[in-house]
Amino acid sequence: MLAQRWKNNFYLYLAVLFTLPVLADVLYLHVAANMRQTTFDMMMRYRINVAKSDPDIVIVDINEASLAAMASDYGRWPWPRQVLGEFLEQIEKQKPRAVVFDILFSDADVYNPNSDAYFDAAIASSNNTFFPFLRLDSDNDSLSQIKPAMIPGVKALSGDADKEATVAVVLPPFAAAISGGRLGLHNIYPDADGVVRKYQIYSDDYGWKLPSMSARMAEFNDWPVTQEQSVLLNWRGPPFTYHYVSFSDVFADFGRKIKTRSPAEFTNKIVIIGSTASSLFDGKPTPLSKIHPGVEILATAMDNIKHGDYLRFPEGRLPILLLTLAIIWLAAIGFYRNVGRDKIDLVFGFSQFILIGISFATINFTNTYINLTGPVTVGLLYFTIARLYSAATSKTLEQNMIRLSAESNGDLYATLLLIRLDTSKNIVPVAMLEKIRTALDKCGKVAKSVDILKGSQRGLWDLFEKTIAVSWVAKAGNQADEEQVKQDVETVLATLQAQLRKHLAQPDNAAEWFVHQGVVTSGKGARAGWRKMFARGLLLWEDQKG
């Protein structure tokens, strides 16, 4: 029913139907843009060019082994802060580049004030130790007495910053950490699906710039700092890609008279003290793992900013919109003009492969991730529906002179042009034959059928191999139509010669043809009339050659 009513206009209607939601999505919904997430995860897992982790970043790991090894002397976690103070004192002797605590200190230890004092003194004697602070939900801001300007490292983004605003944050309870001023945000924000892909360089709160730990490290080390508020992390690999050392192993060696570890193990290194112990729950889903250590996410962010190779992800809504519409409408025009299923399948499939290849290449060989998932997905959906319609209605929509004769009234003036290619001089594969058929089908002004009798037949029927049959009908007695058909026959034969020269190595005398004309009845007798027409045409052709 659709084929008889809409014919090839269906493809244009379908393109319009796709265009409207595409426009709505780009302008308002952004569903296609969110497809970046799934594709980004897959490309991250299977990319072939992965940047190496920075060897100057070392993670001191409070792992399960450390918790077990130190439990007999210091009890369960959290240990007395004096332990961390002693560790900091010893590691500073090796002159590390920086010591970063990826441990949130939220409250003073009221049961061990001397232990806190020891740690505070160790911090005060250091000039390269960094501590995190936590940004709480903004709903709690009205309950806070801390103004952004009171937090070391926080700067106004503009002159419009609200000087009276308060922010709910958890600051470290050590005076030396506050006065040292080396504080950075501890927060890591996952995407809506709970997976961490981005890293927030700073938080914009009431016109104040609250810097992340990585941003503070960039300032301290004179690394270039991006103006972007967040970046897409360029992951170095699965968990435990960076160099890890066990906290308890290092701490035990500090207490030995005869050291077993290198005295320059941490010299000029960025030392991040954090935890991968599952009981401390510092793991988050990432594209590379269901549980990625939080300390390694921080290490990745610092690594990215140090080398400037975090991933840019331009939105490019207008180019994406134009590309999506181009895919849809080029496919629609191809189907509408009936350029051939094989050609459409080849061109469309190749173009989609190229687009996916561009996305994969950008994430492997550049620092810009170009997300073309939306255009590819929408284009594939359009192509699938159009292809199903084409396959289901091909018989109905094809120009068929037999069916046209059966649906007509009165006698018809029929013309049959038989073309046989000489395969003794040239190799004529089916694909080439189809190209010739398509060219003949498009030439001329009068509706016609162009059919190939091709060569899977055996025995007697092999005589018809590589034969093209072109047929026309006109109302009997209509001189103008009959004359137009004769002109179209000449046009087809001229086109045939051009196609033979284009495709065959030896086009001279590569084909022979015969034109037979006669009257066929319409209605129920049309099929029998055409069988007789074909048979008479073959006999007359053979008689002419004999």
MOMO-V432716 format. One record per residue. N is the residue number from 1. RES is the residue in three letters. PHI is phi as a letter, one per 30 degrees, with the letter a starting at -180 (999 if undefined). Layout:
[[N:RES:PHI] [N:RES:PHI]]
This chain:
[[1:MET:999] [2:LEU:d] [3:ALA:d] [4:GLN:d] [5:ARG:d] [6:TRP:c] [7:LYS:h] [8:ASN:d] [9:ASN:d] [10:PHE:e] [11:TYR:d] [12:LEU:d] [13:TYR:d] [14:LEU:d] [15:ALA:d] [16:VAL:d] [17:LEU:d] [18:PHE:d] [19:THR:d] [20:LEU:d] [21:PRO:d] [22:VAL:d] [23:LEU:d] [24:ALA:d] [25:ASP:d] [26:VAL:d] [27:LEU:d] [28:TYR:b] [29:LEU:d] [30:HIS:i] [31:VAL:d] [32:ALA:d] [33:ALA:d] [34:ASN:d] [35:MET:d] [36:ARG:e] [37:GLN:d] [38:THR:d] [39:THR:d] [40:PHE:e] [41:ASP:d] [42:MET:d] [43:MET:d] [44:MET:d] [45:ARG:d] [46:TYR:c] [47:ARG:d] [48:ILE:c] [49:ASN:b] [50:VAL:c] [51:ALA:d] [52:LYS:d] [53:SER:d] [54:ASP:d] [55:PRO:d] [56:ASP:d] [57:ILE:c] [58:VAL:b] [59:ILE:c] [60:VAL:c] [61:ASP:c] [62:ILE:d] [63:ASN:c] [64:GLU:d] [65:ALA:d] [66:SER:d] [67:LEU:e] [68:ALA:d] [69:ALA:d] [70:MET:c] [71:ALA:d] [72:SER:d] [73:ASP:c] [74:TYR:b] [75:GLY:i] [76:ARG:d] [77:TRP:d] [78:PRO:d] [79:TRP:d] [80:PRO:e] [81:ARG:d] [82:GLN:d] [83:VAL:e] [84:LEU:d] [85:GLY:d] [86:GLU:d] [87:PHE:d] [88:LEU:d] [89:GLU:e] [90:GLN:d] [91:ILE:d] [92:GLU:d] [93:LYS:d] [94:GLN:d] [95:LYS:h] [96:PRO:d] [97:ARG:d] [98:ALA:a] [99:VAL:b] [100:VAL:c] [101:PHE:d] [102:ASP:c] [103:ILE:b] [104:LEU:d] [105:PHE:c] [106:SER:c] [107:ASP:b] [108:ALA:d] [109:ASP:d] [110:VAL:d] [111:TYR:d] [112:ASN:b] [113:PRO:d] [114:ASN:d] [115:SER:d] [116:ASP:d] [117:ALA:d] [118:TYR:d] [119:PHE:d] [120:ASP:d] [121:ALA:d] [122:ALA:d] [123:ILE:d] [124:ALA:d] [125:SER:d] [126:SER:c] [127:ASN:c] [128:ASN:b] [129:THR:c] [130:PHE:c] [131:PHE:b] [132:PRO:d] [133:PHE:b] [134:LEU:c] [135:ARG:d] [136:LEU:d] [137:ASP:e] [138:SER:d] [139:ASP:d] [140:ASN:c] [141:ASP:d] [142:SER:d] [143:LEU:d] [144:SER:c] [145:GLN:c] [146:ILE:c] [147:LYS:c] [148:PRO:e] [149:ALA:d] [150:MET:d] [151:ILE:c] [152:PRO:e] [153:GLY:j] [154:VAL:d] [155:LYS:b] [156:ALA:d] [157:LEU:d] [158:SER:a] [159:GLY:d] [160:ASP:c] [161:ALA:d] [162:ASP:d] [163:LYS:d] [164:GLU:c] [165:ALA:d] [166:THR:c] [167:VAL:b] [168:ALA:d] [169:VAL:b] [170:VAL:c] [171:LEU:c] [172:PRO:d] [173:PRO:d] [174:PHE:c] [175:ALA:e] [176:ALA:d] [177:ALA:d] [178:ILE:d] [179:SER:d] [180:GLY:d] [181:GLY:i] [182:ARG:c] [183:LEU:c] [184:GLY:b] [185:LEU:e] [186:HIS:c] [187:ASN:d] [188:ILE:b] [189:TYR:c] [190:PRO:d] [191:ASP:d] [192:ALA:e] [193:ASP:d] [194:GLY:i] [195:VAL:c] [196:VAL:d] [197:ARG:b] [198:LYS:c] [199:TYR:b] [200:GLN:d] [201:ILE:d] [202:TYR:a] [203:SER:c] [204:ASP:c] [205:ASP:b] [206:TYR:h] [207:GLY:i] [208:TRP:c] [209:LYS:c] [210:LEU:c] [211:PRO:d] [212:SER:d] [213:MET:d] [214:SER:d] [215:ALA:d] [216:ARG:d] [217:MET:d] [218:ALA:d] [219:GLU:d] [220:PHE:d] [221:ASN:c] [222:ASP:h] [223:TRP:d] [224:PRO:d] [225:VAL:c] [226:THR:d] [227:GLN:d] [228:GLU:d] [229:GLN:d] [230:SER:b] [231:VAL:b] [232:LEU:d] [233:LEU:d] [234:ASN:c] [235:TRP:d] [236:ARG:d] [237:GLY:l] [238:PRO:d] [239:PRO:e] [240:PHE:i] [241:THR:d] [242:TYR:d] [243:HIS:d] [244:TYR:c] [245:VAL:b] [246:SER:d] [247:PHE:e] [248:SER:d] [249:ASP:d] [250:VAL:d] [251:PHE:d] [252:ALA:d] [253:ASP:d] [254:PHE:e] [255:GLY:d] [256:ARG:d] [257:LYS:d] [258:ILE:c] [259:LYS:d] [260:THR:c] [261:ARG:c] [262:SER:d] [263:PRO:d] [264:ALA:c] [265:GLU:e] [266:PHE:c] [267:THR:d] [268:ASN:i] [269:LYS:c] [270:ILE:c] [271:VAL:c] [272:ILE:c] [273:ILE:c] [274:GLY:a] [275:SER:b] [276:THR:c] [277:ALA:d] [278:SER:d] [279:SER:d] [280:LEU:c] [281:PHE:h] [282:ASP:c] [283:GLY:b] [284:LYS:b] [285:PRO:d] [286:THR:b] [287:PRO:e] [288:LEU:c] [289:SER:a] [290:LYS:d] [291:ILE:b] [292:HIS:c] [293:PRO:e] [294:GLY:e] [295:VAL:d] [296:GLU:d] [297:ILE:d] [298:LEU:d] [299:ALA:d] [300:THR:d] [301:ALA:d] [302:MET:d] [303:ASP:e] [304:ASN:d] [305:ILE:d] [306:LYS:e] [307:HIS:c] [308:GLY:i] [309:ASP:c] [310:TYR:d] [311:LEU:c] [312:ARG:d] [313:PHE:b] [314:PRO:d] [315:GLU:d] [316:GLY:h] [317:ARG:d] [318:LEU:d] [319:PRO:d] [320:ILE:d] [321:LEU:d] [322:LEU:d] [323:LEU:d] [324:THR:d] [325:LEU:d] [326:ALA:d] [327:ILE:d] [328:ILE:d] [329:TRP:d] [330:LEU:d] [331:ALA:d] [332:ALA:d] [333:ILE:d] [334:GLY:d] [335:PHE:d] [336:TYR:d] [337:ARG:d] [338:ASN:h] [339:VAL:d] [340:GLY:j] [341:ARG:d] [342:ASP:d] [343:LYS:d] [344:ILE:d] [345:ASP:e] [346:LEU:d] [347:VAL:d] [348:PHE:d] [349:GLY:d] [350:PHE:d] [351:SER:d] [352:GLN:d] [353:PHE:d] [354:ILE:d] [355:LEU:d] [356:ILE:d] [357:GLY:d] [358:ILE:d] [359:SER:e] [360:PHE:d] [361:ALA:d] [362:THR:d] [363:ILE:d] [364:ASN:c] [365:PHE:b] [366:THR:b] [367:ASN:c] [368:THR:b] [369:TYR:c] [370:ILE:c] [371:ASN:c] [372:LEU:c] [373:THR:d] [374:GLY:e] [375:PRO:e] [376:VAL:d] [377:THR:d] [378:VAL:d] [379:GLY:d] [380:LEU:d] [381:LEU:d] [382:TYR:d] [383:PHE:d] [384:THR:d] [385:ILE:d] [386:ALA:d] [387:ARG:d] [388:LEU:d] [389:TYR:d] [390:SER:d] [391:ALA:d] [392:ALA:d] [393:THR:c] [394:SER:e] [395:LYS:d] [396:THR:d] [397:LEU:d] [398:GLU:d] [399:GLN:d] [400:ASN:b] [401:MET:d] [402:ILE:d] [403:ARG:d] [404:LEU:d] [405:SER:d] [406:ALA:d] [407:GLU:c] [408:SER:c] [409:ASN:b] [410:GLY:i] [411:ASP:d] [412:LEU:b] [413:TYR:c] [414:ALA:c] [415:THR:b] [416:LEU:b] [417:LEU:c] [418:LEU:c] [419:ILE:b] [420:ARG:b] [421:LEU:d] [422:ASP:d] [423:THR:d] [424:SER:d] [425:LYS:c] [426:ASN:b] [427:ILE:d] [428:VAL:b] [429:PRO:d] [430:VAL:d] [431:ALA:d] [432:MET:d] [433:LEU:d] [434:GLU:d] [435:LYS:d] [436:ILE:d] [437:ARG:e] [438:THR:d] [439:ALA:d] [440:LEU:d] [441:ASP:d] [442:LYS:d] [443:CYS:d] [444:GLY:i] [445:LYS:c] [446:VAL:c] [447:ALA:e] [448:LYS:a] [449:SER:c] [450:VAL:b] [451:ASP:b] [452:ILE:c] [453:LEU:c] [454:LYS:c] [455:GLY:d] [456:SER:c] [457:GLN:d] [458:ARG:b] [459:GLY:i] [460:LEU:e] [461:TRP:d] [462:ASP:d] [463:LEU:d] [464:PHE:c] [465:GLU:d] [466:LYS:h] [467:THR:c] [468:ILE:c] [469:ALA:c] [470:VAL:c] [471:SER:b] [472:TRP:b] [473:VAL:b] [474:ALA:b] [475:LYS:d] [476:ALA:d] [477:GLY:i] [478:ASN:d] [479:GLN:d] [480:ALA:d] [481:ASP:d] [482:GLU:d] [483:GLU:d] [484:GLN:d] [485:VAL:d] [486:LYS:d] [487:GLN:d] [488:ASP:d] [489:VAL:d] [490:GLU:d] [491:THR:d] [492:VAL:d] [493:LEU:d] [494:ALA:d] [495:THR:d] [496:LEU:e] [497:GLN:d] [498:ALA:d] [499:GLN:d] [500:LEU:d] [501:ARG:d] [502:LYS:d] [503:HIS:c] [504:LEU:c] [505:ALA:d] [506:GLN:b] [507:PRO:d] [508:ASP:d] [509:ASN:h] [510:ALA:d] [511:ALA:b] [512:GLU:b] [513:TRP:b] [514:PHE:b] [515:VAL:c] [516:HIS:b] [517:GLN:b] [518:GLY:a] [519:VAL:c] [520:VAL:b] [521:THR:d] [522:SER:c] [523:GLY:i] [524:LYS:d] [525:GLY:d] [526:ALA:d] [527:ARG:d] [528:ALA:d] [529:GLY:d] [530:TRP:d] [531:ARG:d] [532:LYS:d] [533:MET:d] [534:PHE:d] [535:ALA:d] [536:ARG:d] [537:GLY:d] [538:LEU:d] [539:LEU:d] [540:LEU:d] [541:TRP:d] [542:GLU:d] [543:ASP:d] [544:GLN:d] [545:LYS:d] [546:GLY:d]]
